[in-house]
Amino acid sequence: MQLNLTKPLVVFDLETTGIVIGHDRIIEVCMLKIMPDGTEEEKTMRINPMIPIPPEATAIHGIRDEDVFNKFTFKEVAYELYTFIGDADLCGFNSNRFDIPMLVEEFLRIGIDFPLKGRRFIDVQNIFHKMEPRSLKGAYKYYCKKKLVDNHSAAADTRATYEILKSQLDFYQGAEYEDENGNISTPIVNDLDALHEFSIYIKCADLTGLLYYNEEGKEIFNFGQYKGKVVEDIIKTDPSYFRWVMKADFPLSTKRVIYEIMSRFSNKA
């Protein structure tokens, strides 16, 4: 269906050094501007973030430091992007929570006050999640074609979860899944080992996601000043940080993992 536009709409996506607004930087931007008459104009560029691109970010988008070291900085392309957007409305996937705040932050960092008043923000992910609720009640309706009664009671929720799992095995039997690297598999099979592996979204080193594994299988911080850094490396350079962590209000399960890493490191030394 052709969009009914009264003013231009810019659909855009960002690739960045990370997901922390205020710290991370844009390294690639694509903007597709759709005019009310249906004509389109696209602008894509890579940007030198002036900070290193962490390996875990490169693992997602494939962009390395050497790919952007000779590109313009955001300051050098900001006016071009600002002019391209003009007074257009903005659209993206998870854009309300990430892409728009990140873009505005970059503009503000160099002194450009990017006006938000009068613009409309269309977030395709929010539409998706609202129309296909990612809740137990929504999943029960989608997979089992039944309305969940007495949800939020432990017994009803437990039984519904079991029924959903069985329905998923039927629903996705033989269905192909393509991961972010383009690998295709048929992961939904009646085998708990396979379901366990597919259920893992991020390979966490602890139960809460404060620590996770990088591609080399090393534990990485997912919080604080050393976010994205290898835990053992920080043990070497800043042992006082671990004393603070062990005294701070972190989950005991996380502290136990950190203690095990520290013990393993001590045995190596």
Order of alpha helices (4+ residues) and beta strands (2+ residues): beta-beta-beta-alpha-alpha-alpha-beta-alpha-beta-alpha-alpha-alpha-beta-beta-alpha-beta-beta-alpha-alpha-alpha
